[in-house]
Amino acid sequence: MSIDIDKLMRLPIPVVRQTLTPRDIAFYALSIGMGRDPLDARQLPYVDPLQGPKVMPAMVLVMAHPGFYLGHPDSGVDPKGVLHADQAIEITGTIPAEGEVESRTRITEVIDKGEGKAALILAETELSAEGAVFARLNRTTFIRGGGGFGGPSAPANPAPVRPAPEGPPDYVVDLDTGGEQALLYRLNGDLNPLHSDPELARKLGFERPILHGLCTMGVVCHALLRALGDYRADAMRKVSLRFSKPVSPGETIRTEIWNDGAFRASVPSRDAIVIEGGLAIFDKSNP
């Protein structure tokens, strides 16, 4: 069903404020699988408030989360056709470990791939604390069958397509997910039932509820933080990626990482690439 562009552009995306607590910080890290190795002391400050709280940088993906606003009946979008296509984060300041943060989200472009084809919704979120922006998030949402509304067929400033990395990776990190991972992760604010309701998942063509794309990204950011940042939270500056296939809770995610920051992720058990075109930028000036 073609999106209703007038409704979509009138949709009031909420400004959200959240008061961060040590529990929130630890819960996010646990929800992306940190702490699964009880002997890895480097992870403890992220998951144990008594040793932290240390903020996992990927937590900017859920801070003051606006929720599944495209599921609102006035969005002009069929919520059953919504899939996350790509995501980028940029850390521009110090991520607060306590106090109030605010998110402001706006739709920047809507792309029309044609009648019966997809629509792409590009959105930007700014996160701020005490009036200062500390992170920007950019995402593209794929709307199955949402095209045909008469919009532009391509973004005004398309991001360059990164070629696949060459040669063997410099790091390979395997991280397990649990069968309950999506049920935990959705408590960060994204209650899309695709990640919890088996019947709905089957109706949408999946064998079972799938992991949130942003949960998969959180697991991959954990792998990047381990390989490129030695668990230094302040080292991660930018991460961008494309989602190519979904992950099921309980699967192992393998992240292959190159020294120039290129990365991709797969599920080895079914030889499926789940993240492509990844690029991570780390600040290694203050080890």
HURA-V368556 format. One record per backbone hydrogen bond with DSSP energy under -1.0 kcal/mol. NH is the residue of the N-H (numbers start at 1). CO is the residue of the C=O. If there is no record, write none. Layout:
nh=NH co=CO
nh=NH co=CO
This chain:
nh=3 co=146
nh=4 co=76
nh=8 co=4
nh=9 co=5
nh=10 co=6
nh=13 co=11
nh=16 co=103
nh=18 co=101
nh=20 co=99
nh=25 co=21
nh=26 co=22
nh=27 co=23
nh=28 co=24
nh=29 co=25
nh=30 co=26
nh=31 co=27
nh=33 co=30
nh=34 co=29
nh=36 co=33
nh=40 co=37
nh=41 co=39
nh=43 co=40
nh=46 co=43
nh=48 co=44
nh=51 co=48
nh=54 co=45
nh=59 co=56
nh=60 co=57
nh=61 co=58
nh=62 co=59
nh=63 co=59
nh=65 co=62
nh=69 co=67
nh=71 co=68
nh=72 co=69
nh=75 co=72
nh=81 co=78
nh=82 co=79
nh=83 co=142
nh=85 co=140
nh=86 co=140
nh=87 co=241
nh=88 co=138
nh=89 co=239
nh=90 co=136
nh=91 co=237
nh=92 co=134
nh=93 co=134
nh=99 co=20
nh=101 co=18
nh=102 co=128
nh=103 co=16
nh=104 co=126
nh=106 co=124
nh=108 co=122
nh=109 co=122
nh=111 co=120
nh=112 co=152
nh=113 co=118
nh=117 co=114
nh=119 co=143
nh=120 co=111
nh=121 co=141
nh=122 co=109
nh=123 co=139
nh=124 co=106
nh=125 co=137
nh=126 co=104
nh=127 co=135
nh=128 co=102
nh=129 co=132
nh=132 co=129
nh=134 co=127
nh=135 co=127
nh=136 co=90
nh=137 co=125
nh=138 co=88
nh=139 co=123
nh=140 co=86
nh=141 co=121
nh=142 co=83
nh=143 co=119
nh=144 co=81
nh=146 co=143
nh=147 co=117
nh=170 co=257
nh=171 co=257
nh=173 co=255
nh=175 co=253
nh=177 co=251
nh=181 co=178
nh=184 co=180
nh=185 co=181
nh=186 co=182
nh=187 co=184
nh=188 co=185
nh=189 co=186
nh=195 co=192
nh=196 co=193
nh=197 co=193
nh=201 co=197
nh=202 co=198
nh=203 co=199
nh=204 co=200
nh=205 co=202
nh=206 co=201
nh=211 co=247
nh=216 co=212
nh=217 co=213
nh=218 co=214
nh=219 co=215
nh=220 co=216
nh=221 co=217
nh=222 co=218
nh=223 co=219
nh=224 co=220
nh=225 co=221
nh=226 co=222
nh=227 co=223
nh=228 co=224
nh=231 co=225
nh=232 co=229
nh=235 co=232
nh=237 co=281
nh=238 co=281
nh=239 co=89
nh=240 co=279
nh=241 co=87
nh=242 co=276
nh=243 co=85
nh=244 co=274
nh=251 co=248
nh=253 co=175
nh=254 co=266
nh=255 co=173
nh=256 co=264
nh=257 co=171
nh=258 co=262
nh=261 co=258
nh=263 co=278
nh=264 co=256
nh=265 co=275
nh=266 co=254
nh=267 co=272
nh=270 co=267
nh=272 co=267
nh=274 co=265
nh=275 co=265
nh=276 co=242
nh=278 co=263
nh=279 co=240
nh=280 co=261
nh=281 co=238
nh=283 co=235
